[in-house]
């Protein structure tokens, strides 16, 4: 039986590149080895960058693999393909967009692992275009670069068409053959990029030779020999990965002239190579009567770290999944993923701990996003740890299915495509005892498993049991399930968190008649802090799901959320960590009308609430400021002018104008605007109080010896709502007509309108208004005035939020210099700008 077709590594060249770092040219992507340095974008380049690959032959591309740099990481990479006609110019080819791959920021692994994205596409192609978007910002990536260590394409070259009519001819007497061809899908393992990047070249060559021999054995129907060769290939992969790591350590030792360490490492490499050759069944004689003993001893001797105290070179960086650190079985989904299916068949022994990812197609259905915005599901791989490789030298590895728990049958209705949960030990086993008594040992093991898919399945199974009334009569069922939900809400995997929310609602609905109001309130109070924390998560799905769960609690009479409102307004130490503040403010906007304001603890306490909201007025993030204004409007609708007594006194003049417009005509009698401090000259305040000429002159003393003449009186601001730009646009036109186009009050109107547009997501209109205001302030006050600093800050934050760090950071650094000179290093405004700069 001979193979007919099968995936293989596709040869390609690079015909176009938008730019490269001279030390990391694009030609590096044409070589696959453990020493590959990869390609990097130019320093401080503009994004997106682009690569165009041409395949050697027209091919059906089945898999695309991209190995990212450990800290020079793209936020996403878009994939396009084209099949131009022979001789057609590649620049004129019509590309079809397949989707994009999103990469993790790699902060959880402290940038000590490289992420491999492997996606199945199954499309015909001649040209492949990769569009690389802006990098993840971190302290190591000082030049804002993106690095790709390796690219790999797996598929099948298309056969040239035969010169015959369509459909061919009828075969009158077809030849009789005993061979039935088969499709050699296993060939993809030999074409995988891991074999080139994480296995030394000598062992990789031996693996390919054994793969060829295995195919010959299958062709000769010698299946025992094929089975033996397959086991040898699996063993050599593990040995080759370890040798590659030791080769990198040896090279680092030679570079530091630590020849004693290099010699010891070479001895270990020779022993491992001899053991691997013996285990592979080659003709080379083994150097020891017991190769397993050598294998275990060498691996054990290397467990304590690099030989000679060398730092681990980047060449042996482990590949990790999109979740974070290497060998962490949890996976975080940052965005809605395409439909996936669990892969079938046992994993290689060294990858028994790896979460199984299915083959994913760009053509799957996704209800959350439009077609062009659907991310590709990456299939992560791990480099086996030394403990795993050491375990392979002893007893044969257990099958993946069952994970050591095959003696425990799965309960009825359990998903049949998942591996079995591993046994629990120590403190984990003790923590799992209540759940084991409630739902059985198999479900308890699954929920406490290291495999996130098992944890997710356990939560779904518990929800089903509640709906079937299978748990309501068991002792301590409600309390045990509440603890289970809490643990699920703390899980780092997005799917597990979302499933725990579903279990929480099933729990409340299923036990509402039997648990009692005090138990329901206690359960909600214990879960509420976890939900509030998720309001500031980077994942939009998690934020929205947490918000929906809080609103679910707010609708429960037994939950008595009015008594727990203090949890929402706890002070946040870092107000410039804008996402948590924005999440809570958005929640307050919905909860304040629902729960009300009260002095008896049965609702929000006014002073406590406005203390939290008032701090957000000075946030460097425009969304936070605009949401804080909307919350203030909700509170004002409930308490009226009394809100003025609880608002901060040092509100930014531009924010105060918006507040006055939103709160209506009670602004002047309720809280007259205090004169601004001397360090923050405010021409608007001087113009509004012409009677205080002396004060106005002292404020302007820094700009000249004589006070400027008072401008014409301003038109009264029109009543407006925060979301309607028309009144602000009319105010701007009126000021331009009365004061001229370059008056500071015109700049203030530009800033107010820009804040509104930015809060509505219309950055295209906000940006030129901010830039116009900046030019007016600089012309009128000079380049180092506080108003210039305020506008620079707003403008910089807009650029930073849009990913234009090369534009935003210099503006923010200039604002910092102005504010620090005027206010001193310990002023809250100065500290706020420093924190934003340090967080970017």
C-alpha positions in Angstrom: 0.0 0.0 0.0 1.6 3.2 -1.1 0.8 6.7 -0.1 -1.0 8.8 -2.7 -0.5 12.4 -1.7 0.0 13.9 1.7 1.0 17.2 3.3 4.6 18.4 3.0 6.6 21.5 3.6 6.1 24.0 0.8 9.1 25.9 -0.6 8.6 29.7 -0.9 10.5 32.8 -1.6 9.8 36.4 -0.4 9.1 38.8 -3.3 8.1 41.8 -1.3 8.8 43.3 2.1 7.8 46.7 3.4 11.0 47.0 5.5 13.5 45.2 7.6 16.0 45.7 10.4 19.5 45.4 8.9 20.5 43.0 11.7 17.5 40.8 11.1 16.8 40.8 7.3 13.8 39.1 5.7 16.0 36.4 4.1 16.3 34.9 7.6 12.8 33.5 7.1 14.1 31.3 4.3 16.1 29.2 6.8 14.7 26.9 9.5 17.1 25.8 12.2 17.5 26.3 16.0 19.9 29.2 15.2 17.4 31.1 13.1 17.2 34.7 14.1 14.2 35.6 12.1 13.0 38.9 10.5 12.2 42.1 12.3 10.5 45.3 11.2 12.6 48.6 11.0 13.0 50.5 14.2 10.2 53.0 15.0 8.4 52.0 11.7 4.8 52.8 10.9 2.3 50.0 10.9 1.0 47.9 9.2 4.0 46.2 7.6 3.7 43.7 4.9 5.3 40.5 3.5 4.4 38.8 0.2 5.5 35.2 -0.3 5.5 33.3 -3.6 5.2 29.5 -3.5 7.5 27.4 -5.8 4.5 25.7 -7.4 0.7 26.4 -7.2 -0.4 24.5 -4.1 -3.2 23.8 -1.8 -2.0 25.4 1.5 -3.4 23.4 4.4 -1.6 24.9 7.3 0.2 28.2 8.1 2.6 28.4 11.0 4.0 31.7 12.5 6.5 31.7 15.3 6.6 35.0 17.0 9.4 36.8 18.8 9.2 36.6 22.6 8.7 40.3 23.2 8.6 42.0 19.8 5.1 40.7 19.2 2.5 41.8 16.7 -1.0 42.5 18.0 -2.4 40.6 14.9 -1.3 39.4 11.5 -3.8 39.4 8.6 -3.6 36.6 6.0 -4.4 37.1 2.3 -4.0 34.6 -0.6 -4.0 34.9 -4.4 -3.8 32.6 -7.4 -2.6 34.8 -10.3 -2.4 33.5 -13.8 1.0 32.4 -15.1 3.0 35.5 -16.1 0.6 37.9 -14.3 2.3 40.6 -12.3 2.1 39.9 -8.5 1.3 43.6 -7.8 -1.9 43.3 -9.8 -3.0 40.0 -8.3 -6.4 40.0 -6.6 -5.9 38.9 -3.0 -8.6 37.3 -0.9 -8.6 37.9 2.9 -8.9 34.8 5.0 -8.9 36.3 8.4 -6.3 37.2 11.1 -4.3 35.7 13.9 -4.1 37.6 17.1 -1.1 37.2 19.4 -0.9 37.4 23.1 1.1 40.2 24.8 3.2 37.5 26.6 3.2 39.4 29.9 2.2 36.4 32.0 5.3 34.5 30.9 7.5 37.6 31.5 8.4 37.3 27.9 10.3 34.0 28.4 8.4 32.0 25.8 7.7 32.3 22.1 4.2 31.9 20.8 3.5 29.6 17.8 0.3 30.1 15.9 -0.7 27.2 13.7 -3.9 27.6 11.7 -5.6 25.3 9.2 -6.8 27.1 6.0 -7.1 24.5 3.2 -7.0 27.0 0.3 -5.3 27.0 -3.1 -2.6 29.7 -3.4 0.4 30.9 -5.3 0.9 34.2 -3.4 0.5 34.7 0.4 0.4 38.2 1.8 0.9 38.8 5.6 -0.1 42.2 7.0 1.6 42.8 10.3 -0.2 45.2 12.6 1.3 47.3 15.5 3.3 45.7 18.2 2.3 45.0 21.8 4.0 47.8 23.9 6.4 46.6 26.6 9.5 47.8 28.4 11.8 45.4 26.5 10.6 46.4 23.0 12.2 49.9 23.1 12.1 50.4 19.3 8.4 49.3 18.8 9.4 46.4 16.5 7.7 43.2 15.5 9.8 40.0 15.0 8.8 36.8 13.3 11.3 34.0 14.1 10.0 31.6 11.4 7.2 31.0 8.8 6.2 27.6 7.7 3.7 26.5 5.0 2.3 23.0 4.9 0.3 21.6 2.0 0.3 19.8 -1.3 1.7 21.1 -4.6 -1.0 20.8 -7.3 -0.3 18.4 -10.1 0.0 19.9 -13.6 -3.1 19.1 -15.7 -2.7 16.4 -18.3 -3.2 17.3 -22.0 -6.5 15.6 -22.6 -10.1 16.6 -23.1 -12.3 17.5 -20.1 -13.2 14.4 -18.2 -10.5 12.2 -19.9 -11.3 9.0 -21.8 -13.1 5.8 -20.8 -10.7 3.1 -19.7 -11.8 -0.1 -21.5 -9.5 -2.5 -19.7 -8.1 -0.8 -16.5 -5.0 -2.5 -15.0 -5.6 -4.8 -12.1 -3.7 -3.7 -9.0 -3.4 -5.1 -5.5 -2.4 -1.8 -4.1 -5.0 0.6 -2.6 -3.5 4.0 -2.3 -4.0 6.0 0.9 -3.7 9.6 1.9 -0.6 10.1 4.1 -1.8 12.7 6.6 1.0 11.8 9.1 3.5 13.5 6.7 2.4 16.8 8.3 4.3 15.9 11.5 7.6 15.8 9.5 6.8 19.1 7.8 5.9 20.8 11.1 8.1 23.8 11.9 8.8 22.4 15.4 11.0 19.8 13.9 13.3 22.5 12.4 13.3 25.0 15.2 13.3 22.9 18.3 15.2 19.7 17.2 18.9 19.7 16.4 19.6 19.3 12.7 21.3 15.9 13.0 18.4 14.3 14.8 15.9 16.0 12.5 17.6 14.4 9.5 17.5 11.1 11.2 13.7 11.5 11.9 13.0 12.3 8.3 15.0 9.2 7.3 13.0 7.1 9.7 9.7 8.6 8.3 10.8 7.5 4.8 11.5 4.0 6.1 8.1 3.9 7.8 6.4 4.8 4.6 8.3 2.0 2.8 7.2 -0.4 5.6 3.6 0.6 5.1 4.0 0.2 1.3 5.3 -3.4 2.0 2.5 -3.9 4.5 5.0 -4.6 7.2 2.9 -2.9 9.9 5.0 -4.2 12.9 8.0 -2.5 11.4 6.0 0.7 10.8 4.8 0.7 14.4 8.4 0.2 15.7 9.6 3.1 13.5 6.8 5.4 14.6 7.8 4.7 18.3 11.4 5.5 17.3 10.4 8.7 15.7 8.5 9.8 18.8 11.5 9.0 21.0 13.9 10.8 18.7 11.8 14.0 18.7 12.1 14.2 22.5 15.8 13.5 22.4 16.4 16.0 19.6 14.6 18.8 21.5 16.8 18.2 24.5 20.0 18.1 22.4 18.9 21.4 20.7 18.7 22.9 24.2 22.0 21.6 25.2 23.6 22.8 21.9 22.3 26.3 22.7 23.8 26.1 26.2 27.1 24.8 24.8 27.3 27.7 22.3 26.6 30.2 25.1 29.3 28.7 27.3 31.8 28.9 24.4 30.9 32.5 23.8 31.7 33.2 27.5 34.9 31.1 27.2 33.6 28.7 29.9 35.2 25.7 28.2 34.8 23.4 31.2 31.0 23.8 31.1 31.1 23.4 27.3 33.0 20.2 27.6 30.5 18.8 30.2 27.6 19.7 28.0 29.3 18.1 25.0 29.6 14.8 26.9 25.9 15.0 27.8 25.0 15.6 24.1 27.1 12.6 23.0 25.4 10.4 25.5 21.9 11.6 24.5 22.7 11.2 20.8 24.0 7.6 21.4 21.0 6.8 23.5 18.6 8.2 20.9 20.3 6.3 18.1 20.1 3.1 20.1 16.4 3.7 20.9 15.7 4.4 17.3 17.1 1.0 16.3 19.9 2.2 14.1 22.9 0.2 13.3 25.2 2.3 15.5 26.4 0.4 18.6 25.1 1.6 21.9 27.8 2.9 24.3 26.2 1.5 27.3 24.4 -1.7 28.1 21.5 0.2 29.5 20.6 3.2 27.3 17.5 3.9 29.4 19.7 4.5 32.4 21.9 7.0 30.4 18.8 8.7 29.2 17.4 9.2 32.6 20.7 10.2 34.2 21.5 12.9 31.7 18.0 14.4 31.9 18.1 14.3 35.7 21.4 16.0 35.8 20.1 18.9 33.7 17.0 19.5 35.8 18.6 21.9 38.2 19.3 24.5 35.4 21.8 25.3 32.8 25.2 23.7 33.2 27.8 26.0 34.5 25.2 28.6 35.6 24.7 29.9 32.1 21.6 32.0 31.3 19.2 30.1 29.1 19.8 31.5 25.5 16.9 32.5 23.3 17.5 29.6 21.1 15.9 27.3 23.6 12.9 29.5 24.2 9.9 27.2 24.7 7.0 27.5 22.3 3.8 28.4 24.2 0.2 28.6 23.5 -1.8 31.8 23.3 -2.5 31.5 27.0 0.8 32.5 28.4 3.7 30.7 29.9 5.1 27.5 28.5 3.6 24.3 29.8 0.6 26.1 31.3 -2.4 24.2 30.3 -4.8 27.1 30.5 -5.7 29.1 27.4 -7.2 32.6 27.4 -9.4 33.6 24.5 -9.0 37.3 24.0 -11.6 37.4 21.3 -14.5 35.3 20.0 -12.9 32.4 18.2 -13.9 30.4 15.2 -15.7 27.1 15.5 -13.3 24.4 16.6 -13.5 20.6 16.9 -11.6 18.4 19.3 -8.7 16.6 17.6 -8.9 12.9 17.6 -6.2 10.3 18.4 -3.7 10.2 21.2 -1.1 12.9 21.5 2.6 12.1 21.4 3.8 11.0 24.8 5.9 14.2 25.3 2.8 16.3 24.7 0.4 14.4 27.0 -0.2 17.6 29.0 -0.9 19.7 26.0 -4.5 21.0 25.5 -5.9 19.4 22.3 -6.8 21.9 19.6 -8.8 20.9 16.7 -8.5 21.8 13.1 -10.0 25.2 12.4 -11.1 26.6 9.2 -11.5 30.3 8.3 -14.8 29.4 6.9 -16.5 28.5 10.2 -19.6 30.3 11.5 -19.2 33.1 14.0 -22.2 35.0 15.3 -20.2 37.6 17.2 -18.3 39.3 14.5 -18.5 40.2 10.8 -16.7 37.9 8.4 -13.7 40.2 7.9 -13.2 40.5 11.6 -13.2 36.9 12.6 -9.9 35.8 14.2 -8.2 32.6 13.2 -8.0 30.0 15.9 -4.4 29.2 16.6 -3.2 25.8 17.6 -0.6 26.1 20.3 2.3 23.7 20.9 4.6 23.2 23.8 8.1 22.2 24.1 8.1 19.3 26.6 9.6 20.1 30.0 12.6 18.1 31.3 10.3 16.3 33.8 8.2 15.1 30.9 11.1 14.0 28.8 12.7 12.3 31.8 9.4 10.4 32.3 9.7 9.0 28.8 12.9 7.3 29.7 11.2 5.0 32.1 7.9 3.2 31.8 6.0 3.6 28.6 3.8 6.7 28.6 0.1 6.3 29.3 -2.5 7.0 26.7 -3.7 10.6 26.5 -7.3 9.5 27.0 -7.9 8.9 30.6 -4.9 10.8 31.9 -4.3 8.3 34.7 -8.0 8.2 35.6 -9.2 5.6 33.1 -10.3 3.3 36.0 -13.2 5.8 36.7 -16.0 5.7 34.3 -17.4 9.0 33.0 -20.9 9.8 34.1 -23.8 9.6 31.7 -24.0 12.7 29.4 -20.3 13.5 29.7 -18.7 14.7 26.4 -17.1 11.7 24.8 -14.3 13.6 22.9 -12.5 14.9 26.0 -9.5 13.2 27.8 -10.0 11.7 31.2 -9.1 13.8 34.2 -5.9 13.2 36.1 -6.0 12.0 39.7 -5.9 14.7 42.4 -3.3 14.8 45.2 -2.5 16.7 48.4 -4.4 19.9 49.1 -6.2 19.9 45.8 -7.7 16.5 46.6 -8.9 17.8 50.0 -10.4 20.9 48.4 -12.3 18.7 45.9 -13.9 16.5 48.6 -17.2 18.5 48.9 -17.7 18.5 45.2 -16.8 14.8 45.0 -19.5 14.0 47.5 -22.0 16.1 45.6 -21.4 15.2 42.0 -19.0 12.3 42.0 -15.3 11.8 41.7 -15.1 12.1 38.0 -16.7 15.5 37.9 -14.6 16.7 40.8 -11.4 15.6 39.2 -12.5 17.3 35.9 -13.2 20.6 37.7 -9.9 20.6 39.5 -8.0 19.4 36.4 -5.2 21.3 34.7 -7.0 20.9 31.4 -9.3 23.9 30.9 -11.6 21.9 28.7 -12.3 19.5 31.5 -13.0 22.4 33.9 -15.4 23.9 31.4 -17.1 20.6 30.9 -17.5 20.0 34.6 -19.2 23.4 35.1 -21.6 22.7 32.2 -22.3 19.3 33.6 -23.2 20.8 37.0 -25.6 23.2 35.3 -27.3 20.3 33.6 -27.6 18.5 37.0 -29.2 21.5 38.5 -31.7 21.9 35.7 -32.5 18.1 36.1 -33.1 18.7 39.8 -30.4 16.1 40.6 -28.7 18.1 43.3 -31.4 20.0 45.2 -32.0 17.4 47.9 -28.3 16.8 48.7 -26.7 18.1 51.9 -24.7 21.4 51.6 -25.4 21.4 47.8 -25.9 25.1 47.6 -22.9 26.0 49.6 -20.6 23.7 47.6 -21.9 25.0 44.3 -21.3 28.6 45.4 -17.7 27.7 46.2 -17.4 26.0 42.8 -18.8 29.1 41.1 -16.3 31.3 42.9 -13.4 29.2 41.8 -14.7 29.2 38.3 -14.9 33.0 38.3 -11.3 33.2 39.3 -10.2 31.0 36.4 -7.9 32.7 33.9 -9.5 31.0 30.9 -12.2 33.0 29.4 -14.4 30.0 28.5 -14.3 28.7 32.1 -15.2 32.1 33.5 -18.2 32.4 31.1 -19.4 28.9 31.9 -19.2 29.7 35.6 -21.5 32.6 35.1 -24.0 30.3 33.5 -23.7 28.0 36.4 -24.3 30.9 38.8 -27.6 31.8 37.2 -28.7 28.2 37.1 -27.8 27.9 40.8 -29.8 31.0 41.8 -32.8 30.0 39.7 -32.7 26.3 40.8 -32.3 26.9 44.5 -34.3 30.2 44.9 -37.2 28.3 46.5 -35.2 26.2 48.9 -32.0 28.1 49.8 -33.6 31.0 51.6 -33.1 34.8 51.1 -30.1 35.0 53.5 -28.2 32.2 51.5 -29.0 33.9 48.2 -27.7 37.2 49.5 -24.6 35.6 50.9 -23.9 33.9 47.6 -24.3 37.1 45.6 -22.2 39.1 48.0 -19.4 36.5 47.7 -19.4 36.6 43.9 -19.9 40.3 43.5 -16.3 41.4 44.1 -15.1 38.9 41.4 -17.6 40.3 38.9 -16.7 43.9 39.7 -13.0 43.0 39.1 -13.9 41.6 35.7 -15.5 44.9 34.6 -11.9 46.1 34.0 -10.8 43.1 32.0 -9.1 43.5 28.6 -11.5 41.0 27.1 -14.7 42.8 25.9 -16.7 39.5 26.2 -15.8 39.1 29.8 -16.6 42.7 30.7 -20.0 42.4 29.1 -20.7 39.1 30.7 -19.7 40.4 34.1 -22.0 43.4 33.6 -24.9 41.2 32.7 -24.4 39.0 35.8 -24.4 42.1 38.0 -27.6 43.3 36.5 -29.0 39.8 37.0 -28.1 40.2 40.7 -29.6 43.7 40.8 -32.9 42.2 39.6 -33.0 39.7 42.5 -35.1 40.8 45.5 -33.3 38.3 47.8 -29.9 39.5 46.7 -30.5 43.0 48.3 -27.9 44.6 46.2 -28.7 48.0 47.8 -26.8 47.0 50.9 -23.7 46.2 48.9 -23.3 49.4 46.9 -20.1 50.3 48.7 -18.3 47.6 46.8 -18.7 49.6 43.6 -17.2 52.8 44.9 -14.1 51.5 46.7 -11.2 53.8 45.9 -8.9 52.6 43.1 -5.3 53.3 43.9 -4.3 54.0 40.3 -6.8 56.2 38.6 -4.8 56.0 35.4 -5.5 52.3 35.1 -8.4 53.6 33.1 -10.1 50.4 32.1 -11.2 49.3 35.6 -12.4 52.8 36.3 -14.3 53.0 33.0 -15.9 49.6 33.7 -17.2 50.6 37.1 -18.5 54.0 35.9 -20.4 52.2 33.1 -21.9 49.9 35.7 -22.8 52.9 37.9 -24.6 54.6 35.0 -27.0 51.6 35.0 -27.2 51.0 38.7 -27.7 54.5 40.1 -31.2 54.9 38.6 -32.1 51.4 39.6 -30.8 51.4 43.2 -31.1 55.1 44.0 -29.4 57.4 46.5 -29.9 56.9 50.3 -28.5 58.0 53.6 -29.5 54.8 55.4 -27.3 52.3 53.6 -30.2 51.2 51.4 -28.7 52.5 48.1 -25.7 54.5 47.1 -24.4 57.0 49.7 -24.1 60.4 47.9 -20.8 61.6 49.3 -19.1 58.2 48.8 -20.4 57.9 45.3 -19.4 61.4 44.2 -15.9 61.0 45.7 -15.4 58.1 43.3 -16.9 59.8 40.3 -15.2 63.1 41.1 -11.7 61.6 40.9 -12.6 60.4 37.3 -13.1 64.0 36.1 -9.3 64.4 36.0 -8.6 61.1 34.3 -6.2 61.3 31.2 -8.7 59.0 29.4 -11.5 60.9 27.6 -13.9 57.9 27.8 -13.5 57.9 31.6 -14.2 61.6 31.8 -17.3 61.5 29.6 -18.7 58.5 31.4 -18.1 60.2 34.8 -20.1 63.2 33.4 -23.0 60.9 32.4 -23.0 59.3 35.9 -23.1 62.7 37.4 -26.2 63.5 35.3 -27.9 60.4 36.6 -27.2 61.3 40.2 -28.3 64.9 39.6 -31.6 63.6 38.3 -32.2 61.9 41.6 -30.9 64.5 44.2 -30.9 67.8 42.3 -28.7 70.7 43.2 -27.5 68.9 46.4 -25.0 67.1 44.2 -22.9 70.3 44.0 -21.9 70.1 47.7 -20.3 66.7 47.0 -18.4 67.5 43.8 -14.7 68.3 44.0 -13.6 71.9 44.0 -10.6 71.6 41.6 -12.5 70.4 38.5 -10.7 71.1 35.2 -12.4 74.2 33.6 -13.2 72.3 30.4 -14.9 69.5 32.4 -16.7 72.1 34.5 -18.2 73.7 31.5 -19.6 70.3 30.3 -20.9 69.6 33.8 -22.7 73.0 33.9 -24.2 72.3 30.5 -25.4 68.9 31.6 -26.7 69.9 35.1 -28.6 72.9 33.9 -29.2 76.4 35.3 -28.5 75.6 39.0 -24.7 75.9 38.5 -24.1 79.5 39.5 -26.2 79.8 42.7 -25.3 76.3 43.9 -21.5 76.4 43.5 -19.8 79.6 42.2 -16.6 78.8 40.3 -13.6 79.3 42.6 -10.7 81.3 41.3 -8.1 79.0 39.9 -4.7 78.6 41.6 -1.9 80.8 40.4 0.0 78.0 38.8 -2.9 77.3 36.5 -3.7 80.6 34.7 -7.3 80.5 33.6 -8.2 83.4 31.2 -11.8 82.2 31.0 -12.2 82.8 34.7 -10.8 86.3 34.4 -13.0 87.2 31.4 -16.1 86.0 33.2 -15.4 88.2 36.3 -14.2 91.6 34.8 -14.9 93.4 38.0 -11.8 91.6 39.6 -9.4 93.3 37.3 -6.5 93.2 39.7 -6.8 89.5 40.1 -7.0 89.1 36.4 -3.9 91.2 36.0 -1.9 89.1 38.5 -2.9 85.9 36.7 -1.7 87.3 33.4 1.5 88.8 34.8 3.5 85.9 33.6 2.7 86.8 30.0 3.4 90.6 30.2 3.7 93.6 32.4 0.2 94.9 31.7 -3.0 93.1 32.0 -4.7 92.4 28.6 -7.9 94.2 27.9 -11.0 92.2 28.8 -12.5 90.5 25.9 -16.1 91.0 24.8 -18.7 89.3 27.0 -19.2 85.6 26.2 -22.5 84.4 24.9 -24.4 82.4 27.5 -23.9 78.7 27.1 -27.0 77.0 25.7 -28.6 74.1 27.5 -27.3 70.8 26.1 -27.2 67.1 26.6 -23.8 65.4 26.8 -24.3 63.3 23.8 -25.5 66.0 21.4 -22.6 67.9 19.6 -24.9 70.6 18.1 -24.9 73.0 21.1 -21.1 72.8 21.4 -20.7 73.4 17.6 -23.1 76.4 17.9 -21.1 77.7 20.9 -17.9 77.4 18.9 -19.3 79.3 15.9 -20.7 82.1 18.3 -17.3 82.5 20.0 -15.5 82.6 16.6 -17.9 85.3 15.4 -17.5 87.5 18.6 -13.9 86.8 19.7 -12.1 85.9 16.5 -10.7 82.5 15.4 -7.6 82.6 17.6 -9.0 83.6 21.0 -8.3 81.2 23.9 -12.0 80.8 24.6 -12.4 79.5 21.0 -9.7 77.0 21.9 -11.6 76.0 24.9 -14.7 75.4 22.8 -12.6 73.3 20.4 -11.4 71.2 23.3 -14.9 70.7 24.7 -16.2 69.6 21.3 -13.2 67.3 20.8 -13.9 65.6 24.2 -17.5 65.0 23.1 -16.5 63.6 19.7 -13.8 61.4 21.3 -16.3 60.0 23.8 -18.6 59.1 20.9 -15.7 57.3 19.1 -15.3 59.8 16.4 -11.6 60.3 16.6 -11.5 61.7 13.0 -13.3 64.9 14.1 -11.8 65.1 17.6 -8.1 65.1 16.5 -8.1 68.3 14.4 -10.1 70.1 17.1 -7.5 69.2 19.7 -4.7 70.3 17.3 -6.4 73.6 16.6 -6.8 74.3 20.3 -3.1 73.5 20.9 -2.0 75.9 18.2 -4.2 78.7 19.7 -2.9 78.2 23.2 0.7 78.1 22.1 0.3 81.3 20.1 -1.6 83.1 22.8 0.2 81.8 26.0 3.5 80.5 24.7 4.7 76.8 24.5 5.1 76.2 28.3 1.7 77.3 29.6 -0.5 74.9 31.7 -3.3 75.1 29.2 -0.9 73.9 26.5 0.0 71.0 28.9 -3.7 70.0 29.3 -4.3 70.0 25.6 -1.1 68.1 25.0 -2.2 65.5 27.4 -5.6 65.0 25.8 -4.0 64.8 22.3 -1.4 62.4 23.5 -3.9 60.0 25.1 -5.9 59.9 21.8 -2.8 58.9 19.9 -1.8 56.3 22.5 -5.2 54.7 22.6 -5.1 54.5 18.8 -1.7 52.7 18.9 0.3 55.7 17.6 2.9 55.5 20.4 5.6 57.2 18.4 3.4 60.3 18.2 1.6 60.1 21.6 4.6 59.6 23.9 6.6 62.7 22.8 3.5 64.8 23.3 2.9 63.3 26.8 6.6 63.8 27.7 6.4 67.4 26.7 3.2 67.9 28.8 5.0 66.2 31.8 7.9 68.7 31.5 5.6 71.7 31.5 3.5 70.4 34.4 6.5 69.3 36.5 8.1 72.7 36.1 4.9 74.5 37.0 3.5 72.2 39.7 6.4 70.3 41.1 7.2 66.5 41.0 4.6 65.5 43.6 1.5 67.1 42.2 -1.3 64.7 41.4 -1.4 65.8 37.7 2.3 65.2 37.4 2.1 61.8 39.0 -0.8 60.9 36.8 1.1 61.6 33.6 4.1 59.7 34.8 1.9 56.6 35.5 0.5 56.8 32.0 4.0 57.0 30.5 5.1 54.0 32.7 2.1 52.0 31.8 2.4 52.3 28.0 
